[in-house]
């Protein structure tokens, strides 16, 4: 299982957590690339509000 959660957007950098079995890795995305991935449907929410887990956006789980 692999999933990415967007934790924060600061200027032109998107700060994310990449989840794999047994590990969480912080990754950074260029904001322009992130917005393109949102348009492509890779991220599934609109990034306007954080949810109860303090996440702005997420991907589906990939196996």
N, C-alpha and C positions, 0 to 999 in steps of 0.2 A: 504494500500500500504506500502510495506517495500522495501528499497533499501539501498545498501552499496556503498559508494564511497571511493576509496583509495586516500588519500591526500598526504602521504609521506611515504617513506621507510627509516628508520634509523637503520643501522647495522642489527640486527635480529628482529626488531620490525616494524610492518606495522601499520601506524596510519590511521584510517578510520572514516568516519561519517556514522552513521546508521540513516536513515530517516524513520520516521513513521508519520502518520497523526498528524500534529501539533507539532512535536518534532524532534529535531536533537540531537543525542547522540554520543559523541566521544567514539570509541572502539579501542582496541589494539589487534593485532593478532601476533602470533609467525610467523616469516617469513617462516619457514618450512611448517607450516599449510597453510599459504597463497598460497605458491607454489603448494601444493597438491590440494587446491581448484581451482587454475587456471588450473591444468591438468584435473580436473574433469569437467571443463566448467562452474563453478559457476560464476567466474569473466570472463567478455567477451572481454577484450582487453589484450595487451601484456605488459603493464606497462613500456614501453620504453620512452614515451613522455607524457607530460601533455597536456590536451586539453584546450580550451578557458575558461573553468570553473575551471582551475587549478587542474584537477583531473587526476591521473595516470591510474586508472582502475575503473570499476563499475560493478555492477550486473544488471540484468534486474529487472524490478519492479515486486514484488511478491504481489499478492492480497490475 
